[in-house]
């Protein structure tokens, strides 16, 4: 009887110690970055928190929260740092389209803080670019180079 109680207590303690870091990670989010633009002219760093993964047909997170900062590392007033996210989500028909979310910082030494949320997320990717003061990132920023995967539902 005493051995059974000891083993039960040990099992509960082990389960708590194994599960506690996962619960803390889910509550605080996973850190990502710093990622830099080619040439080191911009960087981005932040956290991502995914909640409520659904593995019915296409695995997605019920809600993803992304927050961070993008830094312009040039002293040029003509260049800005961009953090561009590609968010793949599950639509009503079960497809996996994507949208872009972009954040621009054009002030050297003062990073821009950003955050956004999205539902039914399958994947979140990031690209960091350094470009001129435009309203949106260029096609080169969007389609050249490699996206960094920050989150992929499994």
VEXTILUM-590841 format. One record per residue (C-alpha): residue in three letters; y, x, z. Coordinates in steps of 0.05 Angstrom, whole numbers, plus 5000, padded with zeros to 4 digits. Each point is the difference from the previous one (the first is absolute). Layout:
// residues N
+-----+------+------+------+
| res |    v |    u |    w |
+-----+------+------+------+
| ALA |    Y |    X |    Z |
...
+-----+------+------+------+
//
This chain:
// residues 154
+-----+------+------+------+
| res |    v |    u |    w |
+-----+------+------+------+
| UNK | 5000 | 5000 | 5000 |
| UNK | 5048 | 5056 | 5019 |
| UNK | 4984 | 5037 | 4936 |
| UNK | 5013 | 4937 | 4959 |
| UNK | 5069 | 4991 | 5032 |
| UNK | 5016 | 5073 | 4989 |
| UNK | 4980 | 4997 | 4927 |
| UNK | 5039 | 4935 | 4990 |
| UNK | 5062 | 5031 | 5032 |
| UNK | 4992 | 5062 | 4957 |
| UNK | 4993 | 4958 | 4937 |
| UNK | 5062 | 4959 | 5016 |
| UNK | 5040 | 5063 | 5015 |
| UNK | 4978 | 5032 | 4935 |
| UNK | 5017 | 4937 | 4960 |
| UNK | 5069 | 4998 | 5032 |
| UNK | 5013 | 5074 | 4987 |
| UNK | 4977 | 4994 | 4927 |
| UNK | 5039 | 4935 | 4988 |
| UNK | 5064 | 5019 | 5036 |
| UNK | 5025 | 5050 | 4948 |
| UNK | 4986 | 4950 | 4945 |
| UNK | 5039 | 4946 | 5036 |
| UNK | 5057 | 5048 | 5014 |
| UNK | 5001 | 5021 | 4927 |
| UNK | 5002 | 4927 | 4976 |
| UNK | 5058 | 4985 | 5047 |
| UNK | 5041 | 5062 | 4985 |
| UNK | 4983 | 5010 | 4927 |
| UNK | 4976 | 5060 | 4961 |
| UNK | 5049 | 5055 | 4985 |
| UNK | 5008 | 5024 | 4929 |
| UNK | 5038 | 5058 | 4970 |
| UNK | 5041 | 5039 | 4994 |
| UNK | 4993 | 4995 | 4925 |
| UNK | 5049 | 5037 | 4956 |
| UNK | 5026 | 4991 | 4930 |
| UNK | 4984 | 5053 | 4948 |
| UNK | 5047 | 5058 | 5013 |
| UNK | 5008 | 4980 | 5073 |
| UNK | 5065 | 4961 | 4987 |
| UNK | 4980 | 4938 | 5040 |
| UNK | 4949 | 4981 | 5053 |
| UNK | 4973 | 4938 | 5033 |
| UNK | 4964 | 4990 | 5066 |
| UNK | 4979 | 4938 | 5039 |
| UNK | 4946 | 4954 | 5027 |
| UNK | 4955 | 4945 | 4972 |
| UNK | 4967 | 4945 | 5041 |
| UNK | 4946 | 4956 | 4969 |
| UNK | 4976 | 4938 | 5037 |
| UNK | 4946 | 4948 | 4988 |
| UNK | 4956 | 5030 | 4946 |
| UNK | 4962 | 4946 | 4962 |
| UNK | 4937 | 5021 | 4964 |
| UNK | 4982 | 4933 | 4968 |
| UNK | 5002 | 5015 | 4925 |
| UNK | 5053 | 5053 | 4989 |
| UNK | 5015 | 5038 | 5064 |
| UNK | 5073 | 4996 | 5020 |
| UNK | 5042 | 5007 | 5063 |
| UNK | 5031 | 4935 | 5024 |
| UNK | 5066 | 5036 | 5014 |
| UNK | 5025 | 5071 | 4987 |
| UNK | 5064 | 5028 | 5032 |
| UNK | 5030 | 5063 | 4972 |
| UNK | 5059 | 5036 | 5030 |
| UNK | 5029 | 5069 | 4992 |
| UNK | 5057 | 5043 | 4976 |
| UNK | 5018 | 5030 | 4933 |
| UNK | 5040 | 5064 | 5000 |
| UNK | 5045 | 5027 | 4944 |
| UNK | 4992 | 5076 | 5006 |
| UNK | 5051 | 5019 | 4947 |
| UNK | 5073 | 5013 | 5013 |
| UNK | 5017 | 4971 | 4932 |
| UNK | 5037 | 4934 | 4999 |
| UNK | 4966 | 4984 | 4934 |
| UNK | 4928 | 5001 | 5027 |
| UNK | 4964 | 4952 | 5046 |
| UNK | 4933 | 4999 | 5036 |
| UNK | 4954 | 4942 | 4983 |
| UNK | 4939 | 4973 | 5037 |
| UNK | 4963 | 4955 | 4952 |
| UNK | 4942 | 4957 | 5023 |
| UNK | 4948 | 4966 | 4956 |
| UNK | 4969 | 4942 | 5038 |
| UNK | 4937 | 4969 | 4971 |
| UNK | 4986 | 4931 | 5028 |
| UNK | 4952 | 4942 | 4990 |
| UNK | 5032 | 4941 | 4964 |
| UNK | 4980 | 4926 | 5003 |
| UNK | 4952 | 5008 | 4941 |
| UNK | 4965 | 5060 | 5033 |
| UNK | 5031 | 5052 | 4955 |
| UNK | 5031 | 5066 | 5023 |
| UNK | 5071 | 5007 | 4971 |
| UNK | 5049 | 5049 | 5029 |
| UNK | 5075 | 5003 | 5016 |
| UNK | 5047 | 5058 | 5013 |
| UNK | 5046 | 5007 | 5061 |
| UNK | 5051 | 5056 | 4994 |
| UNK | 5047 | 5031 | 5050 |
| UNK | 5056 | 5049 | 4981 |
| UNK | 5039 | 5050 | 5043 |
| UNK | 5059 | 5035 | 4969 |
| UNK | 5029 | 5031 | 5064 |
| UNK | 4978 | 5071 | 5016 |
| UNK | 4986 | 5008 | 5074 |
| UNK | 4998 | 4925 | 5016 |
| UNK | 4932 | 4970 | 4983 |
| UNK | 4993 | 4927 | 4982 |
| UNK | 4955 | 4959 | 5045 |
| UNK | 4960 | 4945 | 4967 |
| UNK | 4945 | 4950 | 5016 |
| UNK | 4963 | 4943 | 4964 |
| UNK | 4940 | 4955 | 5010 |
| UNK | 4952 | 4970 | 4950 |
| UNK | 4940 | 4952 | 5006 |
| UNK | 4931 | 5004 | 4968 |
| UNK | 5007 | 5075 | 4985 |
| UNK | 4944 | 5038 | 4966 |
| UNK | 5034 | 5067 | 4991 |
| UNK | 5066 | 5035 | 5016 |
| UNK | 5020 | 5063 | 4961 |
| UNK | 5062 | 5044 | 5004 |
| UNK | 5039 | 5045 | 4954 |
| UNK | 5060 | 5041 | 5020 |
| UNK | 5051 | 5019 | 4947 |
| UNK | 5068 | 5033 | 4994 |
| UNK | 5044 | 4969 | 4946 |
| UNK | 5071 | 4980 | 4983 |
| UNK | 5037 | 4941 | 5030 |
| UNK | 4966 | 4943 | 4964 |
| UNK | 4986 | 4929 | 5023 |
| UNK | 4925 | 5011 | 4992 |
| UNK | 4953 | 5058 | 4992 |
| UNK | 4989 | 5027 | 4930 |
| UNK | 4937 | 4990 | 4959 |
| UNK | 4986 | 5074 | 5011 |
| UNK | 5000 | 4989 | 5075 |
| UNK | 4956 | 4939 | 4994 |
| UNK | 4949 | 5025 | 4950 |
| UNK | 4998 | 5077 | 5001 |
| UNK | 4962 | 5037 | 5054 |
| UNK | 4953 | 4975 | 5053 |
| UNK | 5007 | 4943 | 5050 |
| UNK | 4982 | 5015 | 5073 |
| UNK | 4954 | 4947 | 5029 |
| UNK | 5026 | 4978 | 5068 |
| UNK | 4952 | 4941 | 5009 |
| UNK | 4938 | 4975 | 4965 |
| UNK | 4962 | 4940 | 5027 |
| UNK | 4925 | 5011 | 5004 |
+-----+------+------+------+
//
